[in-house]
Amino acid sequence: MAIKIIEKTNLTFGEVDDIRDALTMYQIAQHHNVVSLEDYFESKDNIFLCLEYHSEQTLEGYIAQYKNDIEEGRARDLGLKLA
């Protein structure tokens, strides 16, 4: 499991409510190309996301590995997987 933290201190009440709504929908959504949100909880200052952990390389790391020079066909395949 991976934990991500969203700081609420610089957000408006409306923004925090929007995040809560998005997290509720995100918990329902299931797709093999999307990391699942297992649960979330809040403290006074933060929202903690409990996410499915993937040890595979991130997209950012993959692109950096090729120094932003990915062949067109491979870029197309990655784009289709993200859609």
C-alpha positions, 0 to 999 in steps of 0.5 A: 500500500502507498500513502499519499497526503493532500494538505488541506491548509491552503485549500478552500472549503469548496476545494476540499469538498470537491476532493472528497467528491472526487475520491468517492468516485475514484473508490468506485472506479475500477480499471486495470490501468488505474491505481485503485484507491483502497481508502482515505481518511482525514485529519484537521490539516490533511487528507490521507489516500491509501492507494494500491502500490505498484513497484513498476516504473512510473511513466515519468521515469520511463520517459526520463530513461529515454531522455524524452526520445520515445519512438512514435509507435511506442508513444502511441501505444502508451497514449492508448493505454492511458486513455 
